């Protein structure tokens, strides 16, 4: 499974969600969805825009994680309700 590292990298570089969405020219709701769900499906165009806005190669924004990550992440979310 692929996990997006956008939130971590944006935080490390000091970007707010609003600033990043403006610089990448993507809808703020799209970025909020990515922040909430790092295994969300996004287009390569969106990934490229985010990479350019953050000043990193697109490959730095993704990582391969075990499939259990998503299942464990869902369990954590359901426990918060």
Secondary structure, 3 states (H helix, E strand, C coil): CEEECHHHHHHHCCCCHHHHHHHHCCCHHHHHHHHHCCCCCCCHHHHHHHHHHHCCCHHHHEEECCCHHHHHHHHHHHHCC
